[in-house]
């Protein structure tokens, strides 16, 4: 055994599971049915679910946020961006940041 392996701690789970799995969990069922957003550079083992898609599917953002946090996820927002149209100083107005949830993938299974 070398000195490096003796001092290296095993990796910690980044998104600990805080609650027991409930087979009849309506929020898990709702979130599992939403197609994840394919962007954002979220951490490995997680999925991004847009808040607007959760609301469209009939979810309550406050209840979903509580569920996400309980299962090791967190809320975040996209960056506001503006773009140029054509030539010159004309800018398209900034879009508001879009809220989303970062959820551990295994919490949805």
N, C-alpha and C positions, 0 to 999 in steps of 0.2 A: 504494500500500500504506500503510495507516495504522499508527500506533504500536502499537495494540492487537493487530492480527493478527501483527505481527512478534514479539511477546513471548508469544503464546499457543501452547503446545505442543500437538501433536496428542493426542487422548485415548488413554490407554493401555488395553490390553485387561485387564480386571479378572481374568479367569480364564485365564491362559496355558495352552496345551496343551503339556504337558511330554514327551509320548511320541508316537511314530508310531502311526497307526491300524492295529490288527491286525484283519483281516477275521474271524478265528475267535476272538473274545474271548468266553468264556462268561460273564464277569461283566457285560460290556456287554449281552449278550443277555438275561441275567436281569433287569437293571435296566430295560432298555427294555420288558420285558413287564409291569412293575408300574405300576399307575395312580398318577400323582402325587397327592399331597395338595393340596387346593385351599384353602390358608390360609397363614398364617405371614408374609405380606408379604415373601417372598423377593425378591432382586434380579432385575431384568429379565434374561431370557436364561437363567434357571436353573429347575430343578424341585425340588420337595421329595419325597423318598421316605422313608416311615416305616421305621425299622429293623424293626419288627414284621412289616411286609409282606415285607421282604427275607428274614427268617427263615422266614416262612410259605412263601415261594417256594423255599426250600431253600438260601439263601445263608448263607455264614459271615460274621458281622458284622465280624470282624477283617480278612478278605481284602477284603471290600467297602470297608471304611474305607480300606485302603491304596490300592485302585483309585481311589476317589473323590478322595483327596488327590493322587494322581499325575496325575489328569485335571483338576485345578484346582478341585475342590470342597472342602467341609469339613463336619464334623459339627456338630450343634447339638441343643438340647433345648427342648421346649415349656415354658411356665411352668406351675408347679403352681397349681391353682385350688381354691377351696372355694366352695360355694354354700349359701345358706340354704334351709331347707325350712319352709314354713309361716310361722307367726308366732313371734316370740320369738327367743331367742338360739341356737336349735338350728342347728348347722352340719353340713353333710355333710362328712366327712373329706376332706382334700386328696388329690387324685390325684397320683401320682408324675409328675415330668416325663417326657415321652415323647421318646426319642432319634430323630433323623432325620438324613438326609443332604441337603445342598444341592449339586446337581450341575448343571454347565453343560449346557444343553439340547443343544448341538451334540456333546457327548461321547457322547450316547446314540444319535445318528443314524448 
